[in-house]
Amino acid sequence: MRRFDSFLSADVQSLDPDDLRIAADAFEAALPALDESIPDPHAARQNLARFVIERAFRGERDAARLHAEALDYVRVIRRKSIA
């Protein structure tokens, strides 16, 4: 798993309040897709949060796209947990 400080080498060095709101909204909207079928929901939430933060640090500012990418990431987590 990547360390948080590795995100700081990304394109953006800080997030403004609007960027944080977009990231938080994307994270919160994707959370319901993580259901009880995932063996380690705590780790899945952490990985989802890291994914959203990384995308925000890399410059993603489109709320709809960030939300869609977060949901895609949840699907990947679900497939890995089933396999």
Buried (B, 14 or more C-beta within 10 A) or exposed (E): EEEEEEBEEBEBEEBEEEBEEBBBBBBEBBBEBBEEEBEEBEEBBEBBBBBBBBBBBEEBBEBEEBBBBBBEBBEEBBEEBEE
